[in-house]
Amino acid sequence: MAQKEFKFIGQTMEKITIYFGLFLTAWAILMTLAVNSGSVTSMIPAMLGLPIALSGFFAIQIPSKKKLIMHIVVMLGLVVFMGGLDFLRGIGADSGPFSNPWAGASKLMMLVTGTGFCYLCIMSFIFARKQRVE
């Protein structure tokens, strides 16, 4: 039987989107609490994660707007990826990317997970395009 919807590890992209958003939010909260950070920048993953998670929820609840919502989601995922690119700037610095270990870990996390999430979104869009052709 042909698959009608893109799935990764048995999950739809909408659910993966919710999980990714919740992961970013939980990461930000845990990191902020772990280092007792008073800086708003430690909550950047949550500032992106909450809208991503809510978008995944709305994509499930409003199927007629799913295509639009998921395109917005991939743009937010791209912002996560671009935020993580700041990790690479630290590689060229004398003190290295982990001069502040917690910030370096967060940037690396955003780079890696943002890359993976955007890749899955693109694969989902390609899958949906192929479904329309058939």
N, C-alpha and C positions, 0 to 999 in steps of 0.2 A: 504494500500500500504506500502510495506517494505521500510524502510529508507536506502538509499545507502551510506550515509555519516554521521559521527558523528556530532551532533549539540548540542550546549549548549545555551539555551535561544534563539533558532532559528538561531544561528550563527555558521558557520563552524569553525573548528580549525584554519584555515589560517587567517580568519578575527579576531578571538579572539587573535591570535598571534600578528597581527598588532596593535590591540587595547591595548594589554598588553605592547608592546614595546613603543607605544606612551605615555601610562600612565606613565611608568617609566621615560621616557625622560622629560615629562612635570613636573613630581614630582621633578626631579633633578633641573630643571631650576627654578621652583617656590621656592623651598627651598633655593637655592643659592641666589636668589634675595631677598627673605624674610629676610634672616639673613645677607645679604651682605657678604657672605662667600668668602674669597680669597683662600680657600683650594680646591684643585683638588678633594679631596675625596667626597665632596658634589655632584660631578657630576658622581659618580660611577653608580647610577641607569641609567643615560643617556648613559654611556659607554656600558652598557649591553642592554638597551632599544632600541637603534638605530639598532644594528645588529639583534635583535629579530624582530623588525618591518620590516626591510628590508627583512629578511628571509621569513616572512609571505607573503610579497608582491611577492617575487620571487617564492614561492610555488604556488601562484595563476597563475603567468605568465608562469611558466615552469612546467606544470603538470607531465611531464615525470621524473622530478627530485624531485617531491613532497615528496616522502618517505625519501630520503636522507636529504633533507632540514629540514623536520619536526623532524628527529632524531637529527640533529644539534641543532634545536630550543630547544628541551627538555633538551639537555646538557647545553645550555645557561640558561634555566629556573632553572636547578639544581644549577648553579653558583649563580643565584639570591638568591635562597633558602639558599645556604651555606653562602653567604654574610650576610644574615639576621640572621644566627645562632649566630653571634657576639653579638646580643642583649642578648642572654642567659648568656654570659660571664659577662655582666653587672649586672645580678641579684645577683651574688655572691659577687660583689664588695660592699665596705662599702657605697659608694655614690649612688649606685643603677644604674639601666639601663638608667635612664633619668638624669644622672648627667649633660650631655649635651642634653637638651630636643630635639633639632632638629636632632641631630645624632641618638639619641635613637628612635625617631619617624621614621626616615628613615630605620633604621635596622629592626624595628618591621614591617614596611610596606613591606620590602623585604622578611622577614620571612613568613608573612601571604600570600602575593600575590604569592610568589615563590612556596609555598606549594600548593596553589590552582591551579596555572598554571600547575605545574608538575602533579598533580592529574588529571586534565583534559586531559593532553597529554597522560597519561597512559590509561585513559578510552578510548580515541580515538584509541590508538594502539590496545587495547583489542577488541574494536568494529570492527576495520579493520580486525583483525585476524579472528574473528567470521564470517565476511562476506566472507572470502576466503574459509572457511570450508563448508559453505552452498552451 
